[in-house]
Every structure is written in structure tokens, then in C-alpha cells.
Amino acid sequence: MATVKFYPVGNGDTSLITSKNGKHILMDYRQHSSATDSTKPQFDIASDIKKTLVDAKKDGLEVLAFTHADKDHIEGSTEFFHLEHAIKYQGDGRIKIDQLWVPAAMLLESVDRDKLSSEFAIWRSEARYRLKNKTGIRVFSQPDELVKLIESWQMNIDELSDLIVDAGTIVDTFSLENDNVEFFVHSPFMKYCEEAGKEVKKVRNQASLIFNIRFNEGGEAFDFLAIGDSEWEVLEDIVSITKYYKNEDRLRWDLLNIPHHCSYLALSDEKGDNETEPKEKVAELLLLGNKDAYMICSSNSFDESTSEALNSTQPPHLQAKRCYERYLRDVNGRSLIVTMENESKTKPQPVIIEFTSSGLSKRSYKMTAALATAAATPARAG
């Protein structure tokens, strides 16, 4: 069966999709600086991903998708993956990538803009190298600045059309017929990518990848709305445009990852005193959850016992969490799970959601690991 594993990486994102036929799609990568310290709560995703691939007898991923280039979505990645554009990022057990998925903004941003992470500059070079060599990449959206970049390489955008994916289409890498999973692109919109090279507030979040990921299990369709760090203006655009093109079914969800580590800005421009009130079309989207749906909040844990929790300037915001919980009740959803609280607050474990013909269910990570170890251990004779 297909699964989605959400890793506890603090206020950051990493999730591993495993399709029914054993293909692996990693959405973002954050190996927190304290992940290998057993006294710290952050999870060692590098070891877990390597073990997953070893168990599957593979040396790489079918897809690595970066929703955007903020540090909490790429931290440690240039030490982990095999990159094609430079020898120094190869060998030493690095994980290979069949396809790299990036928003057009990731190729267009000025390197000087990023003062926090040199890893963005490395990934920009990798994405440009793969696109220029017409292999192992999908770029989402084609703003004028991307056309100009390609022309500066003495190439034409038409030469690369098979590698560029627009909002409102399905990525050709997977299909329901062959893989029991497909990726419908909600975002980025061209208008946000066109701001990518400029000093514009929130441009990365606005131009990030958003998917409806549809799974087919026993003839039943289940939808995962993978939003990343988007904000309310983009979500309102998605609802309006998707309805205009009569793709409303792509707005429904059985699984939703709460945007931007439970920031109120994914709901509204007003946090609210006790609970955030979402904008009209964001509320409409939240009400499209199916019965028994799950919400996953990829964030630090909440301390709801102190007044400071309501006054926090940084996510996660308690007012936003209360809003999501209310709408989850309204659609008869099953559970809102905070990654850094899953199974233990002191040492949280990955959240594993599995898809079956009878619906979604949460699987225990510890039990899964124990069963995998037992299966790999030969029985003693006699």
C-alpha cells in the first residue's frame, strides 16, 4: 500500500511518499543540525531515508521535490545527495536523484538574496545544470525571466518544453494507471514566479510548489493536499482558479499538511485573539475535507498552558491550530497530528499515514521499524 511519512524536523518540512509499486518521492529535506544528538528531539532523517532505500535495494530516489529554497526545507541536503553539476558533491554514499522538481523561482532568485544558506546557491546551480542538459529535472512554471535565462544559454524555451510543467496540469512522471499515484499542480502561478529575482517579501512562499496528490487504492481515490509554506493569498487564488476550470475535485482532501508550520498567515492577515478566522475562500478549502481526514502540522510542539503561546510572533500559532481543529471537526475529520509531538514530545517519531481501499490510517513508526527488523533477521535453524 502507499504511505506518506512526515518527519519531525522542528519548524521545517520533510515527507517521504512511497507509492504502491515502491517508488519514492521526497518532498523537501531538512536534516536538523542537532538530529544526530540523542538528547535532542529532532529526528535523524538521513539515517532513516538511507535505511528505507537499502531495504528497497535502491541507491536513490525517483524524485526529490523542493517546494521552495528556505533553509528549513533544504538544510543539510547538499551533504546528502549526489549532485550532477560538480564532482565534489558526488560519491561517499550520496543518494542519487532520478528527477529534481523545483519551482521556476529556484532557478531565478539572486544568490546574493540568501544570507542564511549557501545551499540555495548550490541547488540553483544543480537545477540550472540539469535543465541546460535536458535531463533529470522538472521545472514548475515558465515566467518571462525563465525564458530570458534559457535564451542567455543560446537555447530556446521550446527545446525544454517537456521539462517545464504549468499549474493546472498533471506531472507526466507518474500516473494512476502505472503507479497508482498522480501529481496535479496547483502552484506556482506565473505571476508569483515573475517576482523571483526581486527583493519582494514572501516571494519564495508565494512561488512554492503545491500539489493535489491522488492515490488509487483498490479503485478508491484519496487526495493529499500538499501545501508547504504557502500563504492565504495564494490559497484563495488556487480555489478561484481551480473552480473556474471546473477542477473542484482537486480541492478535496483526505490528508492535508497544514501550511507554513501552522502560521496564521496561511489563513488570514489577522491572527485573532483566541482563534484565527480564515479568509472566505480559505475557509471554503478547509470545508472540502472528507470524512475521517487527517491534518498534519509539521512544526514545533505547542505549549498551550501559557499566555505566551498566544503572543508568539513566530509559528506555530495557537490561534491557527484552533482554527484548523474547528474545521476538522466540521468535516468529521479524524485527527490533527503535530509532528514534534507524535508518539513522544521528548523524542518524537515520524508520522506514517497509509492508504488502503477502506481509507487512511495512522501507522506506528516504532511498530513498523520493529516489524522491518524482524523481517530482515533470518530465523535460527533447529
PyMOL commands that set and color helices and strands:
alter all, ss='L'
color gray80, all
select helices_A, chain A and resi 45-55+71-74+77-79+87-89+105-108+111-113+119-132+144-152+157-163+176-179+190-193+203-206+232-244+248-251+259-261+264-266+280-286+308-311+318-330+339-341+365-376
alter helices_A, ss='H'
color red, helices_A
select strands_A, chain A and resi 3-6+15-18+24-27+60-65+96-103+137-140+164-165+181-187+210-217+220-226+253-257+289-297+335-338+351-356+359-363
alter strands_A, ss='S'
color yellow, strands_A
deselect
rebuild
show_as cartoon
